[in-house]
Amino acid sequence: QVQLVESGGGLVQTGGSLRLSCAASGRTFSGYTMGWFRQAPGQEREFVAAIRWRWSAGTIYYADSVKGQFTISGDYAKNTVYLQMNSLKPEDTAIYYCALTEVADATLPHEYNYWGQGTQVTVSS
């Protein structure tokens, strides 16, 4: 059974950084897409970044809103995906979820089959 476990969230001041981790287990993930989404209170879940796992040289996608600010990466040996978040702003406050799908180039929540429990990121002004 596939499990995704996020960690690394917390409270940070504006301009600070956090690194989120998502540890995956339960199967081989080659060719899968692993993504990060976030959901702020009262808002829809939105795509943040994704990486094609061990395929196409780890093809990476970012939402326009986080390009140059967030970096997604993966440690294949540990089956772990990271989201490095820099220059954080109050509008980055949300619950951050990692997710997994067999669909290539997936950026929509309904394209993902497996979800972690989420980790809270709060950026104070």
N, C-alpha and C positions, 0 to 999 in steps of 0.2 A: 504494500500500500504506500502510495506516495505521500510523503510528509514534507512540509515546508515550515521552517521555524525562523522567524525574524528576530533580530536583536539589534541593540545599538541606539535605540531612540532615547529621547530625554529632553531636558530643558536647556536651551542655549540662548545666549544674547544675540541680538542682531549683529551680523557680521561674522558670527562664529561658524564652526564646522562640526559636522557629525559624520560618522561612517556607519551605515547600516549593513548588516549581514543577513543573508538568507541561506540557511543550510538545508539542502535537499537530500532526501533519502527515499529508498523504496524501489529504485529501478535504475537502469542506465539512461542517461539523459542526452546522449549524443544526437544532434539534429533537432533537439527541442529548443524552444524559445523561452527564456526566463525573463520575466518583466517585473518592473516596479510600478505600482500605482499609488495614488494618494487620494484621500477623501477628507475634506474639511467639513465641519458641521453644517448641515443644511445644503450641502453641495453634492453633485454627482461624483462618482469615482472617476478620476482622470489618469490617463497614461502619463508616466514620467520617463521611463527608459526601458530598453530591452536589449538582450544579447542572445544571439543564436549560438547555442551551446556547442562548442567543438565542431562547428560547421561553418564553412565559408569564412574561415579565419576569424570566427567570432564576430560576425556582422552585428553592428550596434546601431540602435535607433534612439533618438531623444525627442521629447516634446520640445517645441520651439521655446517654451517658457523656461526651460532649464538648461538649454544649450550653453556651454561655456561656464556653467555654474556647478552642475552635477556631472559625475563620471561614474559609469557602470563598468564593472570588471568582474572577471571570474577566476576562481582557482579550481581548475578541473580536478586536481588530485583530492581536494577537500569537498567537491560537489557544493561549493559555496559561491554565491554571487554577492558582490558588494555594491553599495551605492555611496560614493563619496560626495558629500554635500558641503559646498563652500559658500561663503558670503551669504549666509542664511538671512532671510527677511521674515517679518511676521506673517506675510502671506504664504510662506512655506509651511506654516503650521497645519498639521493634518495627521491622520493615521496613515502610515505607509504600509502597504501590503506588497509582498512578493507573490508571484503567480507563475504558472507553468502551462505550456501548451505545446502541442505538436504542430501547430499552425505557424508557418514561416511568416515573418513580417507582421506579426500580430501586434496591434496597438489598441484594440478595443476590449473592454472587460469581458464581453460575452464570448470572445474567442479563446479565453483561458479556462482550462478545466480544473486546475488545482490552485488553491489559495492558502496562504499562511494566515495566522490569526491577527496579524497587524502589530505595528509598534508605533507608539505615539511620539510625534516630534512637535515640540512647542518652542517657538522662537519669540522671545520677549523683546519688546521695543525699548 
